[in-house]
Amino acid sequence: MAKKPASLTFRDIVLGAEADVIRQAHEARVKIDQLIEERQRAYERIAALETQVEDVIGEPGVYPFPPPPLPVAGFDPKAETVQRPGAAGAKKAAAPKSGAAPGDDEPEALPPAVPAGKPQA
């Protein structure tokens, strides 16, 4: 069973942590935020490409897109094809988040990193 991480106050961080650990954590958080932004741009590009395919077909939700070639959050790895919302006979699915790939149950993005030297409220 996973243990819920303890909440740290600004005072706990300032008085109880080593500066190197805080610096490493901040750098890791900044890197994660950059990767999440890059991931969002990639999903937007995929959605644009899939829309172009549907424009060629002339009917949204009909083309049986193959599943992603690599593991991606939110996709069933056992599925043989992936259909975008609106497919004939497919269950009504909620519209994907802006630019998100169909079927992506992406967790909410992490809150932005706190700039160095700025206490978190």
Buried (B, 14 or more C-beta within 10 A) or exposed (E): EEEEEEEEEEEEBEEEEEEEEEEEEBEEBBEEBEEEEEBBEEBBEBBEEBEEEBEEEEEBBBBEBEBBEEEBEBBEEEEEEBBBBBBEEEEEBEEBBEBBBBBBEBEEEEEEBBEEEEEEE
